[in-house]
Amino acid sequence: MQGSFEYKLAASGDAIALGIDLDSVSAKALVRLDRYINWADVLKLTENDPEAARAAERLHTVLQHLGQ
Protein backbone atom coordinates (compact mmCIF):
# COMPACT_ATOMS: atom_id res chain seq x y z
CA MET A 1 0.00 0.00 0.00
CA GLN A 2 1.39 3.36 -0.98
CA GLY A 3 0.81 6.23 1.41
CA SER A 4 0.13 9.84 0.61
CA PHE A 5 2.73 12.48 1.32
CA GLU A 6 2.42 16.11 0.31
CA TYR A 7 4.39 19.13 1.40
CA LYS A 8 4.28 22.86 0.84
CA LEU A 9 7.07 25.37 1.30
CA ALA A 10 6.32 29.05 1.71
CA ALA A 11 9.19 31.49 2.03
CA SER A 12 9.32 35.17 2.79
CA GLY A 13 12.75 36.59 3.46
CA ASP A 14 14.46 34.46 6.08
CA ALA A 15 11.20 32.89 7.23
CA ILE A 16 10.27 29.55 5.73
CA ALA A 17 7.10 27.63 6.53
CA LEU A 18 6.91 23.91 5.84
CA GLY A 19 3.56 22.16 5.85
CA ILE A 20 3.38 18.37 5.55
CA ASP A 21 0.24 16.32 4.96
CA LEU A 22 0.65 12.55 5.20
CA ASP A 23 -1.41 9.54 6.00
CA SER A 24 -0.72 6.93 8.66
CA VAL A 25 1.12 4.64 6.22
CA SER A 26 3.65 7.36 5.41
CA ALA A 27 3.92 8.38 9.07
CA LYS A 28 4.71 4.81 10.11
CA ALA A 29 7.29 4.55 7.32
CA LEU A 30 8.99 7.73 8.55
CA VAL A 31 9.06 6.35 12.09
CA ARG A 32 10.76 3.20 10.79
CA LEU A 33 13.22 5.33 8.83
CA ASP A 34 14.13 7.13 12.05
CA ARG A 35 15.28 3.80 13.49
CA TYR A 36 17.71 3.27 10.60
CA ILE A 37 19.43 6.62 11.00
CA ASN A 38 22.42 6.65 13.33
CA TRP A 39 21.81 10.04 14.91
CA ALA A 40 25.08 9.94 16.85
CA ASP A 41 26.92 9.76 13.52
CA VAL A 42 24.82 12.58 12.09
CA LEU A 43 25.59 14.80 15.08
CA LYS A 44 29.29 13.95 14.86
CA LEU A 45 29.32 14.85 11.16
CA THR A 46 27.64 18.18 11.94
CA GLU A 47 29.78 19.11 14.96
CA ASN A 48 31.35 21.98 12.99
CA ASP A 49 27.96 23.16 11.76
CA PRO A 50 25.76 24.02 14.75
CA GLU A 51 22.80 25.04 12.58
CA ALA A 52 22.80 21.67 10.80
CA ALA A 53 23.16 19.88 14.14
CA ARG A 54 20.12 21.72 15.52
CA ALA A 55 18.14 20.91 12.37
CA ALA A 56 19.09 17.23 12.73
CA GLU A 57 18.00 17.21 16.38
CA ARG A 58 14.68 18.80 15.45
CA LEU A 59 14.10 16.32 12.64
CA HIS A 60 14.83 13.45 15.00
CA THR A 61 12.35 14.87 17.52
CA VAL A 62 9.65 15.22 14.87
CA LEU A 63 10.16 11.65 13.68
CA GLN A 64 9.97 10.39 17.26
CA HIS A 65 6.71 12.27 17.84
CA LEU A 66 5.20 10.66 14.74
CA GLY A 67 5.66 7.31 16.46
CA GLN A 68 3.60 8.28 19.49
N, C-alpha and C positions, 0 to 999 in steps of 0.2 A: 504494500500500500504506500503510495506516495503522498507525503504531507504537503500542505500549503505553507508557503513562506513568502511574505512580501515585506518590503521595506521602503521607507521614504526618507530622503535626506533633504533638509531645508537649511540653507545657510544664509546668514546675513552678517557680514563682517567677520568677526572672530567667533560668533555664536553659531553653532551647528546643532540642529535638532535631528535626532534619529528616531523614527517610529518603526516598530516591527510588529507585524501581524502574522501569527503562525498558529497552526492547529496543534493538538496534543501529540500527534505523531512526530512532527518536527521538533517540538519541545523535548520530547523524550530522546530523540536522536541527538540533540544538542547536549543534553545531560550526559548521555553515553560518551560523546566526544570529549567532554570535560574530563572524564576518567582517563582518557588516553594521553592527555597533555601532561607532560612533566613540568609543572609550574615552577618547581625549584630551578630547573634548567632555564626556563624562560626568564625568571627574575635574575639569574646569574648573567645571562646574555644581555640583559638590559641594565646592568648595574651602573654603566656609564651614561645612561639615558633615563633620568628620573621620571620624565614625562611618560615614556613608553612603559616603564615599570609600573607606574600608577594606573595606566590604561590596562595593562595586563591584570593587575589586581582587581580592578573594577569588572573586567570581563569575567574573570574567574568567579567573582561574587555573584554576578548576574546568572551565570550558568548554574551555580549551586542553588540559587533561589528558584530556578526553573524546576529543579528536582523535588521541591518541597510541595 
